[in-house]
């Protein structure tokens, strides 16, 4: 029988746990930091449970950083995006968008086919909105998420937030553009089941150096 008792962590503790778990899955320091920050934002807005983050980390573990990186046309970066093997990684796509912040403008539309776990792209879009002043709208299936630098507005079926993969349409709208949707109020704590906590800790423990006789004699562990 699975113990579904909920555990309560600070968002900082949760972010640190995800960072270590991401490193345990083979992500580099930069990617692990971005993954942890993204997971913290998703958890704070209660868009997906910790178990969904664990599943995404396992997906990342099965791929290399190079294979996750989108191929972007130097001539026309806004329309020349190609996912490796036809698949986009939400983490890598978010990093790539953030790196091109100076090129983003109102009126830009971007379509990404088959984005894996698209909910983890949203924190990067929220950051872009906050820094540029633009309203960013992300749509997949019959779900629309609008980010205006202050809040996230959900319109449509929120179950699609936990889509394992979906085609995503991005629109960058002018500052002050009004969009519909229900605000997703951020929470100040992370909630996860004992099972979810144990699964993430198991990934994080991979980063710990194994105890040796010498370290035990020195009092480690």
C-alpha positions, 0 to 999 in steps of 0.5 A: 500500500502506497503511503500518500501522507503529504510532506511539507517543504519550503520552496527553497528546500524543494528547489535544492532537492530538485537540483540534486536530483537533476545532477543525479540524472546526469544534468550539468550544473547550469541545466540542473539550476534551470531545472530546479528553478523551473520545478519550483515555479511549477510547484508554487503554482500547483500546476503539476505534482512532484511525481510529474517532475520526477518523471520528467527528470527520468526522461531527461536522464535517457537523453544527452544534452546535445540531443535535447538542444533545439536546432535553430536557424541562424537566418530566421531564428523565429521560424527556423526551430527544429526539434531533435528527432522531431521532439522539443525538450521544454527545458532546453527550449526554455533555455534557448528562448531565454538566451535570445531575449534581446530578439523577442518582440511584440507580434512574434509567434513561434510554433514548437511541435511535440514539446516534452512536458510543456509545463516546464517551459512556462517558468522561462516564459514567465521570466521573459515576460517579467524582464521584457514587459511583454505578455506571453501566451502559450497554448497547447490542445485546448489550454491557454496560459497567459503570463504578464510578469505578475501572474499566470492566467489559465484558460481551458482544461488545466489537466493538459498542464500535465501533458507528457508531450504536446505541440505548443504555440507561443505568442508574444503580445504587447505590454498591457495586453488583456487576456482571459483566464483564471489566476493561478495563485502561487503558494509559499510551500511545496507539498509532496507525498512520501513516495514522491519525496523518496523517489526524488531523494533516491535520484539526489543520493546518486550525487553523494560520494560513497562512504569509505573506511577512511571517511568513516574513521574521520567521522563522515556519515 
